[in-house]
Amino acid sequence: MAQYTLKVNGKSQSVDVDSDTPLLWVLRDNLDLVGTKYGCGIAQCGACTVHIDGVAMRSCSVPVSKVSGPVTTIEGLSEDGTHPVQKAWKEHDVPQCGYCQAGQMMTAAAFLEENKSPSEKEICSAMNGNICRCGTYPRINQAVKTASKL
């Protein structure tokens, strides 16, 4: 076990964990930030997406020892739900079961930081790989387009 100090959602947090512990489990089990979900464990579904130094990353495949920048989880996207992506998700009533939505929103937020005025094709490409078992892809894509205008 080793001690790691991470900046998560703007706060420095120290944890004692093995160096190969995935960031996902540090967030959920050690820091009680359970908005980030476990989906597949092999970085294929997107449910565990967080931002590391502003880049969308699959936290299930990032060992805590490799985290070098600030981490933002869905809980840190905004304190009061006013991030444009969160507002658009509400406007389009995107979630059904909701399990994948934190990862979807984190992917969308990072994408919109890079592309402020995306085309529908760019949105589909950026969101590809985030799996929604309920099939709300049309609403997700509409919400991303709306968020780009907010």
N, C-alpha and C positions, 0 to 999 in steps of 0.2 A: 504494500500500500504506500501511496505517496500523497502528499498534499498538493492540490492544484488550486490556484486562485483564478477565477474566471470573472469577467465582467458580463453579467447577464441582465438584460433589460435596464442597463444603466447603473447597476449596483455590483460592487465587488463581492464575490461569494467564494468561500473556501470550502473544499471538499477533500476528504481522505478516501481515495479509491485506487484501484489498480490502474496502471497506465493504459491498459487496453480496454477499459470500460467505455462503451459507446456513450457519446454525449447525450443521446436520447435517455439513457438510464440515469445518468447524472441529473439531468433536468427533472425527470419524473420522480425518481426514488430518493435522491438526496436533496433536491431543492423544492420539491413539491409543486413543480410547474407541470401540471398534467394536461394542459391544452395540447401539447405536442403528443401525437398518438403513435403507437406502435402498429404498423400494418403488416409488413412482410419481413423485416429484419435484413433485407439484402439490397436496400436502396433502389427498389424498383417501383414502389407504389406512390411515394410522395407524401404519405400521411405524417411523416416525421420531419417535414421540411421546416428549417429555421434559417435565420440569416446569421452568417459568420462573417464579420467585417463587411456587412452589406450584401453578401453574396448568398443566394439561396442554396442551401446544402441539405443533404439527407442525413439527419443526425444519428440515424441507426448505424451508419458506416464510418463515422468520424470518431476515432479514439480521443478521449479527453486529453491525452498527452499531445495531440496534434492541433488543439485549438489555440490559436495565437491572437485572435482579434475578438472584439466584442460580439456577444451573442444576443440576438433578439428573437424571442419566442412570440407566439400569438398573444400572450399576455402583455407583451411589451410593445406591440404594434401601435397602440394608443391606450392611454389610461381610461378614456371614456367612450370608446367605440366610435370616434370621429375620424379615423383614418378613412380616406376615400374608398379604399377597398371594402372596409367594414360597412360603410354607408351604402355602397352599391350592392353588397350582398343582401342587406336588408331590403333595399328597394326592389330587387328582383326575386326575393323570397327563395334564395338559392338552396339552402340545405333541406334535405329530407331527413335522412338518419343523422347527418352532420358529422360523421366520423372522419371523413377526409377533409373537411372544410378548413381546418387550421392550416394544413399543408397547402391546400389550394390557395388560400388567401396569402400565405407567406410567399408562395411562388409568384403570384400575381403582383404583389407589392414590390418585390425585387425586380421583376420584369418592367413594371411601369416606372421605376426609378431610371432605368436605362432607355426606355422607349416611351416617351410622353404621349405620342399620338400613333398608336399601332393600328395596322390594318387587321381585318378579320383573320387573314391568313397568318399574320405574325402572332396574333393572340393564340390561335390554334396550335401553332408550332411551339410557342413558349409554354403553353399549358400541357402539351403532350407529355405523357409519362406520369401525370398525376391521375391516379385511378379513382373513379367515383363509382362505387358499386350500385348506386341508385340511378346512375345515368343522367345526372343533371347537367351534362356538358353544355347544352344550349343556354341554360340560365347562367352557368359559370362564365361562358364567353360573353354573354350580354353584360354581365356585371363588370367584367374586366373592361369592356368598352366604355361603360358608364363611368367607372372609376377613373379612366384616363381623361375624362372631361371635367372631373371635380377638382 
